[in-house]
Each structure stands twice: as structure tokens, then as C-alpha cells.
Amino acid sequence: MPVTTIAGRDIHVDDEGFLTAYEEWDPELARSLAGRIGIELTDAHWKALTFLREDYAAQGETATLRRVSVVGGIPTKELFTLFPKKPAKKMAYVAGLPKPHGCV
């Protein structure tokens, strides 16, 4: 597994830059990851990220966009506004989770 330095510390990532160690993530790291893709986190972003992390802990896999919308209660249109173009992939990246199945 590759290791990269983000926010001044070594982080384990896969070949696409997604974190591979759930426990290495924290809010400070999330802000750094979001900044790398041009997103400034708001309370609405944190709602999605919190849902993703809790759902991952319970389900063992990263939630799809549909699951975040239906189960997390965040409309798909809002997710596209918060995480433009590829919301599922961007949410997973910032949340420190593996890329959702089905994302290219």
C-alpha cells in the first residue's frame, strides 16, 4: 500500500489516493482532502460525511449515492451541489473511505 503525506502526517492510500486505513481519518484530514479537490466544508458537507462514516462502520462498505440520498436523507440534487460532478467518489475521498462499488 502506498503511503503519502497529507496535513503533515503519513497516510496509507490506494493507487487512486483513497485512504485504506479507516482509523487514520479525522476532521482535520477531511478539511485537507476537501481542499485538494476544491471544496470548503460546510455543515451540509459534514452531514453527508458523518452519514458515510457511520454507515461504513455499520455496513462494511462505502454507501452509494442512492443510499446517501434515501437512507441518509440528503437529496441527490444537493449532493451534486455539495460535491460537484462525481459526488459519490468525492464524498468517499473526503470521508476517508474506499471508493464506492460501481464508481469509475
Backbone as XML, in Angstrom:
<?xml version="1.0"?>
<chain id="A" units="angstrom">
  <residue number="1" name="MET">
    <atom name="N" x="0.824" y="-1.177" z="0.000"/>
    <atom name="CA" x="0.000" y="0.000" z="0.000"/>
    <atom name="C" x="0.876" y="1.250" z="0.000"/>
  </residue>
  <residue number="2" name="PRO">
    <atom name="N" x="0.579" y="2.170" z="-0.889"/>
    <atom name="CA" x="1.349" y="3.425" z="-0.895"/>
    <atom name="C" x="1.065" y="4.256" z="0.354"/>
  </residue>
  <residue number="3" name="VAL">
    <atom name="N" x="2.027" y="5.059" z="0.703"/>
    <atom name="CA" x="1.887" y="5.997" z="1.815"/>
    <atom name="C" x="2.152" y="7.383" z="1.249"/>
  </residue>
  <residue number="4" name="THR">
    <atom name="N" x="1.331" y="8.354" z="1.651"/>
    <atom name="CA" x="1.520" y="9.733" z="1.221"/>
    <atom name="C" x="1.457" y="10.628" z="2.449"/>
  </residue>
  <residue number="5" name="THR">
    <atom name="N" x="1.929" y="11.841" z="2.321"/>
    <atom name="CA" x="1.881" y="12.783" z="3.431"/>
    <atom name="C" x="0.777" y="13.800" z="3.156"/>
  </residue>
  <residue number="6" name="ILE">
    <atom name="N" x="-0.181" y="13.860" z="4.073"/>
    <atom name="CA" x="-1.294" y="14.798" z="3.977"/>
    <atom name="C" x="-1.451" y="15.451" z="5.342"/>
  </residue>
  <residue number="7" name="ALA">
    <atom name="N" x="-1.600" y="16.758" z="5.345"/>
    <atom name="CA" x="-1.766" y="17.507" z="6.601"/>
    <atom name="C" x="-0.626" y="17.207" z="7.576"/>
  </residue>
  <residue number="8" name="GLY">
    <atom name="N" x="0.582" y="17.027" z="7.023"/>
    <atom name="CA" x="1.752" y="16.842" z="7.851"/>
    <atom name="C" x="1.941" y="15.472" z="8.468"/>
  </residue>
  <residue number="9" name="ARG">
    <atom name="N" x="1.191" y="14.478" z="7.987"/>
    <atom name="CA" x="1.381" y="13.131" z="8.538"/>
    <atom name="C" x="1.257" y="12.092" z="7.438"/>
  </residue>
  <residue number="10" name="ASP">
    <atom name="N" x="1.829" y="10.922" z="7.701"/>
    <atom name="CA" x="1.795" y="9.836" z="6.721"/>
    <atom name="C" x="0.440" y="9.135" z="6.771"/>
  </residue>
  <residue number="11" name="ILE">
    <atom name="N" x="-0.140" y="8.943" z="5.577"/>
    <atom name="CA" x="-1.456" y="8.331" z="5.439"/>
    <atom name="C" x="-1.357" y="7.202" z="4.418"/>
  </residue>
  <residue number="12" name="HIS">
    <atom name="N" x="-1.974" y="6.059" z="4.722"/>
    <atom name="CA" x="-1.999" y="4.920" z="3.797"/>
    <atom name="C" x="-3.133" y="5.108" z="2.791"/>
  </residue>
  <residue number="13" name="VAL">
    <atom name="N" x="-2.799" y="5.000" z="1.519"/>
    <atom name="CA" x="-3.776" y="5.208" z="0.449"/>
    <atom name="C" x="-3.658" y="4.095" z="-0.587"/>
  </residue>
  <residue number="14" name="ASP">
    <atom name="N" x="-4.692" y="3.994" z="-1.441"/>
    <atom name="CA" x="-4.598" y="3.064" z="-2.564"/>
    <atom name="C" x="-4.019" y="3.807" z="-3.770"/>
  </residue>
  <residue number="15" name="ASP">
    <atom name="N" x="-3.981" y="3.163" z="-4.912"/>
    <atom name="CA" x="-3.378" y="3.766" z="-6.098"/>
    <atom name="C" x="-4.106" y="5.006" z="-6.595"/>
  </residue>
  <residue number="16" name="GLU">
    <atom name="N" x="-5.373" y="5.171" z="-6.195"/>
    <atom name="CA" x="-6.146" y="6.347" z="-6.612"/>
    <atom name="C" x="-6.180" y="7.450" z="-5.546"/>
  </residue>
  <residue number="17" name="GLY">
    <atom name="N" x="-5.526" y="7.219" z="-4.411"/>
    <atom name="CA" x="-5.460" y="8.224" z="-3.363"/>
    <atom name="C" x="-6.514" y="8.102" z="-2.284"/>
  </residue>
  <residue number="18" name="PHE">
    <atom name="N" x="-7.350" y="7.044" z="-2.334"/>
    <atom name="CA" x="-8.358" y="6.830" z="-1.294"/>
    <atom name="C" x="-7.698" y="6.204" z="-0.076"/>
  </residue>
  <residue number="19" name="LEU">
    <atom name="N" x="-8.058" y="6.678" z="1.115"/>
    <atom name="CA" x="-7.493" y="6.121" z="2.336"/>
    <atom name="C" x="-7.821" y="4.642" z="2.460"/>
  </residue>
  <residue number="20" name="THR">
    <atom name="N" x="-6.879" y="3.901" z="3.008"/>
    <atom name="CA" x="-7.084" y="2.463" z="3.197"/>
    <atom name="C" x="-7.152" y="2.078" z="4.673"/>
  </residue>
  <residue number="21" name="ALA">
    <atom name="N" x="-6.873" y="3.019" z="5.556"/>
    <atom name="CA" x="-6.928" y="2.750" z="6.997"/>
    <atom name="C" x="-7.970" y="3.678" z="7.625"/>
  </residue>
  <residue number="22" name="TYR">
    <atom name="N" x="-9.140" y="3.127" z="7.928"/>
    <atom name="CA" x="-10.281" y="3.879" z="8.457"/>
    <atom name="C" x="-9.883" y="4.771" z="9.635"/>
  </residue>
  <residue number="23" name="GLU">
    <atom name="N" x="-9.052" y="4.240" z="10.509"/>
    <atom name="CA" x="-8.695" y="4.946" z="11.738"/>
    <atom name="C" x="-7.740" y="6.119" z="11.533"/>
  </residue>
  <residue number="24" name="GLU">
    <atom name="N" x="-7.162" y="6.286" z="10.360"/>
    <atom name="CA" x="-6.252" y="7.403" z="10.113"/>
    <atom name="C" x="-6.999" y="8.713" z="9.826"/>
  </residue>
  <residue number="25" name="TRP">
    <atom name="N" x="-8.285" y="8.632" z="9.567"/>
    <atom name="CA" x="-9.084" y="9.804" z="9.214"/>
    <atom name="C" x="-9.479" y="10.597" z="10.461"/>
  </residue>
  <residue number="26" name="ASP">
    <atom name="N" x="-9.529" y="11.906" z="10.315"/>
    <atom name="CA" x="-10.107" y="12.778" z="11.331"/>
    <atom name="C" x="-10.582" y="14.052" z="10.621"/>
  </residue>
  <residue number="27" name="PRO">
    <atom name="N" x="-11.322" y="14.917" z="11.316"/>
    <atom name="CA" x="-11.853" y="16.116" z="10.657"/>
    <atom name="C" x="-10.790" y="17.020" z="10.030"/>
  </residue>
  <residue number="28" name="GLU">
    <atom name="N" x="-9.637" y="17.133" z="10.663"/>
    <atom name="CA" x="-8.562" y="17.958" z="10.099"/>
    <atom name="C" x="-8.119" y="17.388" z="8.745"/>
  </residue>
  <residue number="29" name="LEU">
    <atom name="N" x="-7.976" y="16.079" z="8.686"/>
    <atom name="CA" x="-7.602" y="15.433" z="7.432"/>
    <atom name="C" x="-8.696" y="15.644" z="6.388"/>
  </residue>
  <residue number="30" name="ALA">
    <atom name="N" x="-9.951" y="15.550" z="6.805"/>
    <atom name="CA" x="-11.075" y="15.769" z="5.878"/>
    <atom name="C" x="-10.979" y="17.151" z="5.246"/>
  </residue>
  <residue number="31" name="ARG">
    <atom name="N" x="-10.681" y="18.164" z="6.041"/>
    <atom name="CA" x="-10.552" y="19.520" z="5.501"/>
    <atom name="C" x="-9.421" y="19.594" z="4.479"/>
  </residue>
  <residue number="32" name="SER">
    <atom name="N" x="-8.316" y="18.921" z="4.760"/>
    <atom name="CA" x="-7.189" y="18.901" z="3.813"/>
    <atom name="C" x="-7.563" y="18.190" z="2.522"/>
  </residue>
  <residue number="33" name="LEU">
    <atom name="N" x="-8.230" y="17.041" z="2.644"/>
    <atom name="CA" x="-8.643" y="16.284" z="1.459"/>
    <atom name="C" x="-9.641" y="17.088" z="0.628"/>
  </residue>
  <residue number="34" name="ALA">
    <atom name="N" x="-10.590" y="17.730" z="1.296"/>
    <atom name="CA" x="-11.578" y="18.544" z="0.588"/>
    <atom name="C" x="-10.890" y="19.690" z="-0.151"/>
  </residue>
  <residue number="35" name="GLY">
    <atom name="N" x="-9.942" y="20.330" z="0.508"/>
    <atom name="CA" x="-9.210" y="21.425" z="-0.123"/>
    <atom name="C" x="-8.469" y="20.991" z="-1.373"/>
  </residue>
  <residue number="36" name="ARG">
    <atom name="N" x="-7.973" y="19.765" z="-1.369"/>
    <atom name="CA" x="-7.256" y="19.237" z="-2.538"/>
    <atom name="C" x="-8.147" y="19.124" z="-3.766"/>
  </residue>
  <residue number="37" name="ILE">
    <atom name="N" x="-9.466" y="18.990" z="-3.541"/>
    <atom name="CA" x="-10.383" y="18.871" z="-4.677"/>
    <atom name="C" x="-11.274" y="20.111" z="-4.803"/>
  </residue>
  <residue number="38" name="GLY">
    <atom name="N" x="-10.868" y="21.195" z="-4.147"/>
    <atom name="CA" x="-11.547" y="22.471" z="-4.311"/>
    <atom name="C" x="-12.850" y="22.641" z="-3.558"/>
  </residue>
  <residue number="39" name="ILE">
    <atom name="N" x="-13.007" y="21.929" z="-2.454"/>
    <atom name="CA" x="-14.238" y="22.025" z="-1.671"/>
    <atom name="C" x="-13.917" y="22.578" z="-0.288"/>
  </residue>
  <residue number="40" name="GLU">
    <atom name="N" x="-14.706" y="23.571" z="0.137"/>
    <atom name="CA" x="-14.611" y="24.094" z="1.500"/>
    <atom name="C" x="-15.798" y="23.530" z="2.267"/>
  </residue>
  <residue number="41" name="LEU">
    <atom name="N" x="-15.514" y="22.783" z="3.314"/>
    <atom name="CA" x="-16.562" y="22.053" z="4.029"/>
    <atom name="C" x="-17.476" y="22.961" z="4.850"/>
  </residue>
  <residue number="42" name="THR">
    <atom name="N" x="-18.784" y="22.724" z="4.705"/>
    <atom name="CA" x="-19.819" y="23.420" z="5.454"/>
    <atom name="C" x="-20.546" y="22.394" z="6.324"/>
  </residue>
  <residue number="43" name="ASP">
    <atom name="N" x="-21.509" y="22.855" z="7.103"/>
    <atom name="CA" x="-22.307" y="21.931" z="7.918"/>
    <atom name="C" x="-23.018" y="20.893" z="7.046"/>
  </residue>
  <residue number="44" name="ALA">
    <atom name="N" x="-23.467" y="21.312" z="5.863"/>
    <atom name="CA" x="-24.148" y="20.377" z="4.954"/>
    <atom name="C" x="-23.188" y="19.277" z="4.485"/>
  </residue>
  <residue number="45" name="HIS">
    <atom name="N" x="-21.937" y="19.634" z="4.218"/>
    <atom name="CA" x="-20.931" y="18.628" z="3.845"/>
    <atom name="C" x="-20.712" y="17.646" z="4.995"/>
  </residue>
  <residue number="46" name="TRP">
    <atom name="N" x="-20.597" y="18.190" z="6.215"/>
    <atom name="CA" x="-20.342" y="17.346" z="7.381"/>
    <atom name="C" x="-21.482" y="16.371" z="7.621"/>
  </residue>
  <residue number="47" name="LYS">
    <atom name="N" x="-22.723" y="16.777" z="7.320"/>
    <atom name="CA" x="-23.850" y="15.868" z="7.473"/>
    <atom name="C" x="-23.656" y="14.639" z="6.582"/>
  </residue>
  <residue number="48" name="ALA">
    <atom name="N" x="-23.269" y="14.862" z="5.334"/>
    <atom name="CA" x="-23.037" y="13.756" z="4.401"/>
    <atom name="C" x="-21.843" y="12.913" z="4.841"/>
  </residue>
  <residue number="49" name="LEU">
    <atom name="N" x="-20.764" y="13.564" z="5.249"/>
    <atom name="CA" x="-19.560" y="12.837" z="5.654"/>
    <atom name="C" x="-19.815" y="12.001" z="6.916"/>
  </residue>
  <residue number="50" name="THR">
    <atom name="N" x="-20.551" y="12.563" z="7.853"/>
    <atom name="CA" x="-20.876" y="11.831" z="9.078"/>
    <atom name="C" x="-21.724" y="10.603" z="8.755"/>
  </residue>
  <residue number="51" name="PHE">
    <atom name="N" x="-22.725" y="10.789" z="7.892"/>
    <atom name="CA" x="-23.539" y="9.646" z="7.497"/>
    <atom name="C" x="-22.666" y="8.568" z="6.857"/>
  </residue>
  <residue number="52" name="LEU">
    <atom name="N" x="-21.807" y="8.966" z="5.923"/>
    <atom name="CA" x="-20.951" y="7.995" z="5.224"/>
    <atom name="C" x="-20.088" y="7.206" z="6.202"/>
  </residue>
  <residue number="53" name="ARG">
    <atom name="N" x="-19.449" y="7.889" z="7.141"/>
    <atom name="CA" x="-18.559" y="7.214" z="8.083"/>
    <atom name="C" x="-19.336" y="6.266" z="8.994"/>
  </residue>
  <residue number="54" name="GLU">
    <atom name="N" x="-20.484" y="6.711" z="9.493"/>
    <atom name="CA" x="-21.288" y="5.853" z="10.365"/>
    <atom name="C" x="-21.852" y="4.656" z="9.597"/>
  </residue>
  <residue number="55" name="ASP">
    <atom name="N" x="-22.294" y="4.905" z="8.368"/>
    <atom name="CA" x="-22.844" y="3.828" z="7.556"/>
    <atom name="C" x="-21.759" y="2.808" z="7.200"/>
  </residue>
  <residue number="56" name="TYR">
    <atom name="N" x="-20.564" y="3.292" z="6.895"/>
    <atom name="CA" x="-19.450" y="2.394" z="6.587"/>
    <atom name="C" x="-19.128" y="1.512" z="7.798"/>
  </residue>
  <residue number="57" name="ALA">
    <atom name="N" x="-19.101" y="2.108" z="8.974"/>
    <atom name="CA" x="-18.804" y="1.347" z="10.195"/>
    <atom name="C" x="-19.852" y="0.253" z="10.423"/>
  </residue>
  <residue number="58" name="ALA">
    <atom name="N" x="-21.103" y="0.539" z="10.085"/>
    <atom name="CA" x="-22.187" y="-0.423" z="10.297"/>
    <atom name="C" x="-22.287" y="-1.459" z="9.167"/>
  </residue>
  <residue number="59" name="GLN">
    <atom name="N" x="-22.071" y="-1.033" z="7.917"/>
    <atom name="CA" x="-22.300" y="-1.890" z="6.757"/>
    <atom name="C" x="-21.034" y="-2.565" z="6.210"/>
  </residue>
  <residue number="60" name="GLY">
    <atom name="N" x="-19.876" y="-1.957" z="6.466"/>
    <atom name="CA" x="-18.633" y="-2.544" z="5.981"/>
    <atom name="C" x="-18.290" y="-2.204" z="4.544"/>
  </residue>
  <residue number="61" name="GLU">
    <atom name="N" x="-19.050" y="-1.296" z="3.938"/>
    <atom name="CA" x="-18.725" y="-0.819" z="2.598"/>
    <atom name="C" x="-19.220" y="0.606" z="2.446"/>
  </residue>
  <residue number="62" name="THR">
    <atom name="N" x="-18.629" y="1.321" z="1.512"/>
    <atom name="CA" x="-18.982" y="2.717" z="1.289"/>
    <atom name="C" x="-20.350" y="2.817" z="0.637"/>
  </residue>
  <residue number="63" name="ALA">
    <atom name="N" x="-21.189" y="3.669" z="1.194"/>
    <atom name="CA" x="-22.545" y="3.855" z="0.682"/>
    <atom name="C" x="-22.523" y="4.447" z="-0.727"/>
  </residue>
  <residue number="64" name="THR">
    <atom name="N" x="-23.472" y="4.011" z="-1.535"/>
    <atom name="CA" x="-23.651" y="4.575" z="-2.868"/>
    <atom name="C" x="-24.358" y="5.925" z="-2.743"/>
  </residue>
  <residue number="65" name="LEU">
    <atom name="N" x="-24.376" y="6.662" z="-3.827"/>
    <atom name="CA" x="-25.066" y="7.942" z="-3.862"/>
    <atom name="C" x="-26.542" y="7.754" z="-3.516"/>
  </residue>
  <residue number="66" name="ARG">
    <atom name="N" x="-27.141" y="6.724" z="-4.057"/>
    <atom name="CA" x="-28.556" y="6.454" z="-3.781"/>
    <atom name="C" x="-28.789" y="6.196" z="-2.291"/>
  </residue>
  <residue number="67" name="ARG">
    <atom name="N" x="-27.912" y="5.427" z="-1.674"/>
    <atom name="CA" x="-28.065" y="5.131" z="-0.240"/>
    <atom name="C" x="-27.926" y="6.405" z="0.597"/>
  </residue>
  <residue number="68" name="VAL">
    <atom name="N" x="-26.980" y="7.255" z="0.255"/>
    <atom name="CA" x="-26.810" y="8.508" z="0.989"/>
    <atom name="C" x="-28.078" y="9.351" z="0.860"/>
  </residue>
  <residue number="69" name="SER">
    <atom name="N" x="-28.675" y="9.339" z="-0.318"/>
    <atom name="CA" x="-29.889" y="10.104" z="-0.557"/>
    <atom name="C" x="-31.088" y="9.506" z="0.177"/>
  </residue>
  <residue number="70" name="VAL">
    <atom name="N" x="-31.317" y="8.207" z="0.006"/>
    <atom name="CA" x="-32.506" y="7.570" z="0.573"/>
    <atom name="C" x="-32.381" y="7.362" z="2.084"/>
  </residue>
  <residue number="71" name="VAL">
    <atom name="N" x="-31.311" y="6.723" z="2.520"/>
    <atom name="CA" x="-31.150" y="6.402" z="3.942"/>
    <atom name="C" x="-30.622" y="7.605" z="4.731"/>
  </residue>
  <residue number="72" name="GLY">
    <atom name="N" x="-29.686" y="8.333" z="4.124"/>
    <atom name="CA" x="-29.100" y="9.494" z="4.800"/>
    <atom name="C" x="-29.988" y="10.725" z="4.773"/>
  </residue>
  <residue number="73" name="GLY">
    <atom name="N" x="-30.988" y="10.717" z="3.890"/>
    <atom name="CA" x="-31.931" y="11.827" z="3.839"/>
    <atom name="C" x="-31.412" y="13.096" z="3.197"/>
  </residue>
  <residue number="74" name="ILE">
    <atom name="N" x="-30.397" y="12.964" z="2.336"/>
    <atom name="CA" x="-29.840" y="14.132" z="1.656"/>
    <atom name="C" x="-30.195" y="14.014" z="0.174"/>
  </residue>
  <residue number="75" name="PRO">
    <atom name="N" x="-30.991" y="14.932" z="-0.346"/>
    <atom name="CA" x="-31.411" y="14.832" z="-1.751"/>
    <atom name="C" x="-30.229" y="14.751" z="-2.718"/>
  </residue>
  <residue number="76" name="THR">
    <atom name="N" x="-30.387" y="13.944" z="-3.747"/>
    <atom name="CA" x="-29.333" y="13.757" z="-4.746"/>
    <atom name="C" x="-28.887" y="15.086" z="-5.341"/>
  </residue>
  <residue number="77" name="LYS">
    <atom name="N" x="-29.837" y="15.950" z="-5.626"/>
    <atom name="CA" x="-29.508" y="17.252" z="-6.206"/>
    <atom name="C" x="-28.579" y="18.044" z="-5.277"/>
  </residue>
  <residue number="78" name="GLU">
    <atom name="N" x="-28.839" y="17.964" z="-3.982"/>
    <atom name="CA" x="-27.989" y="18.653" z="-3.005"/>
    <atom name="C" x="-26.583" y="18.047" z="-2.983"/>
  </residue>
  <residue number="79" name="LEU">
    <atom name="N" x="-26.503" y="16.722" z="-3.102"/>
    <atom name="CA" x="-25.188" y="16.067" z="-3.111"/>
    <atom name="C" x="-24.366" y="16.517" z="-4.314"/>
  </residue>
  <residue number="80" name="PHE">
    <atom name="N" x="-25.023" y="16.689" z="-5.457"/>
    <atom name="CA" x="-24.322" y="17.179" z="-6.646"/>
    <atom name="C" x="-23.879" y="18.628" z="-6.471"/>
  </residue>
  <residue number="81" name="THR">
    <atom name="N" x="-24.619" y="19.406" z="-5.691"/>
    <atom name="CA" x="-24.218" y="20.787" z="-5.410"/>
    <atom name="C" x="-23.025" y="20.809" z="-4.453"/>
  </residue>
  <residue number="82" name="LEU">
    <atom name="N" x="-23.081" y="19.967" z="-3.421"/>
    <atom name="CA" x="-22.020" y="19.931" z="-2.418"/>
    <atom name="C" x="-20.720" y="19.343" z="-2.952"/>
  </residue>
  <residue number="83" name="PHE">
    <atom name="N" x="-20.842" y="18.280" z="-3.770"/>
    <atom name="CA" x="-19.682" y="17.553" z="-4.308"/>
    <atom name="C" x="-19.856" y="17.464" z="-5.824"/>
  </residue>
  <residue number="84" name="PRO">
    <atom name="N" x="-19.582" y="18.558" z="-6.552"/>
    <atom name="CA" x="-19.879" y="18.627" z="-7.991"/>
    <atom name="C" x="-19.236" y="17.523" z="-8.827"/>
  </residue>
  <residue number="85" name="LYS">
    <atom name="N" x="-19.954" y="17.146" z="-9.862"/>
    <atom name="CA" x="-19.567" y="16.212" z="-10.920"/>
    <atom name="C" x="-19.566" y="14.749" z="-10.511"/>
  </residue>
  <residue number="86" name="LYS">
    <atom name="N" x="-18.813" y="14.348" z="-9.534"/>
    <atom name="CA" x="-18.763" y="12.940" z="-9.108"/>
    <atom name="C" x="-18.951" y="12.866" z="-7.599"/>
  </residue>
  <residue number="87" name="PRO">
    <atom name="N" x="-20.179" y="13.112" z="-7.127"/>
    <atom name="CA" x="-20.378" y="13.230" z="-5.679"/>
    <atom name="C" x="-20.037" y="11.983" z="-4.873"/>
  </residue>
  <residue number="88" name="ALA">
    <atom name="N" x="-20.392" y="10.809" z="-5.337"/>
    <atom name="CA" x="-20.117" y="9.600" z="-4.552"/>
    <atom name="C" x="-18.621" y="9.414" z="-4.356"/>
  </residue>
  <residue number="89" name="LYS">
    <atom name="N" x="-17.880" y="9.592" z="-5.413"/>
    <atom name="CA" x="-16.431" y="9.426" z="-5.356"/>
    <atom name="C" x="-15.789" y="10.500" z="-4.472"/>
  </residue>
  <residue number="90" name="LYS">
    <atom name="N" x="-16.231" y="11.746" z="-4.631"/>
    <atom name="CA" x="-15.663" y="12.840" z="-3.844"/>
    <atom name="C" x="-16.023" y="12.719" z="-2.365"/>
  </residue>
  <residue number="91" name="MET">
    <atom name="N" x="-17.267" y="12.322" z="-2.072"/>
    <atom name="CA" x="-17.667" y="12.143" z="-0.674"/>
    <atom name="C" x="-16.818" y="11.055" z="-0.013"/>
  </residue>
  <residue number="92" name="ALA">
    <atom name="N" x="-16.636" y="9.943" z="-0.693"/>
    <atom name="CA" x="-15.846" y="8.844" z="-0.137"/>
    <atom name="C" x="-14.402" y="9.288" z="0.105"/>
  </residue>
  <residue number="93" name="TYR">
    <atom name="N" x="-13.845" y="10.020" z="-0.841"/>
    <atom name="CA" x="-12.469" y="10.506" z="-0.720"/>
    <atom name="C" x="-12.318" y="11.381" z="0.521"/>
  </residue>
  <residue number="94" name="VAL">
    <atom name="N" x="-13.193" y="12.362" z="0.676"/>
    <atom name="CA" x="-13.101" y="13.285" z="1.806"/>
    <atom name="C" x="-13.424" y="12.579" z="3.122"/>
  </residue>
  <residue number="95" name="ALA">
    <atom name="N" x="-14.320" y="11.608" z="3.087"/>
    <atom name="CA" x="-14.685" y="10.859" z="4.297"/>
    <atom name="C" x="-13.636" y="9.822" z="4.685"/>
  </residue>
  <residue number="96" name="GLY">
    <atom name="N" x="-12.606" y="9.654" z="3.854"/>
    <atom name="CA" x="-11.552" y="8.694" z="4.187"/>
    <atom name="C" x="-11.963" y="7.258" z="4.005"/>
  </residue>
  <residue number="97" name="LEU">
    <atom name="N" x="-12.848" y="7.007" z="3.031"/>
    <atom name="CA" x="-13.369" y="5.664" z="2.807"/>
    <atom name="C" x="-12.977" y="5.151" z="1.426"/>
  </residue>
  <residue number="98" name="PRO">
    <atom name="N" x="-13.094" y="3.834" z="1.203"/>
    <atom name="CA" x="-12.825" y="3.292" z="-0.124"/>
    <atom name="C" x="-13.821" y="3.840" z="-1.148"/>
  </residue>
  <residue number="99" name="LYS">
    <atom name="N" x="-13.394" y="3.858" z="-2.382"/>
    <atom name="CA" x="-14.280" y="4.296" z="-3.466"/>
    <atom name="C" x="-15.485" y="3.349" z="-3.506"/>
  </residue>
  <residue number="100" name="PRO">
    <atom name="N" x="-16.699" y="3.905" z="-3.641"/>
    <atom name="CA" x="-17.894" y="3.037" z="-3.681"/>
    <atom name="C" x="-17.850" y="2.079" z="-4.872"/>
  </residue>
  <residue number="101" name="HIS">
    <atom name="N" x="-18.438" y="0.902" z="-4.696"/>
    <atom name="CA" x="-18.519" y="-0.057" z="-5.798"/>
    <atom name="C" x="-19.321" y="0.575" z="-6.926"/>
  </residue>
  <residue number="102" name="GLY">
    <atom name="N" x="-18.882" y="0.365" z="-8.124"/>
    <atom name="CA" x="-19.582" y="0.907" z="-9.289"/>
    <atom name="C" x="-19.037" y="2.241" z="-9.754"/>
  </residue>
  <residue number="103" name="CYS">
    <atom name="N" x="-18.196" y="2.911" z="-8.948"/>
    <atom name="CA" x="-17.600" y="4.170" z="-9.379"/>
    <atom name="C" x="-16.395" y="3.881" z="-10.277"/>
  </residue>
  <residue number="104" name="VAL">
    <atom name="N" x="-16.266" y="4.665" z="-11.322"/>
    <atom name="CA" x="-15.108" y="4.518" z="-12.219"/>
    <atom name="C" x="-14.128" y="5.633" z="-12.002"/>
  </residue>
</chain>
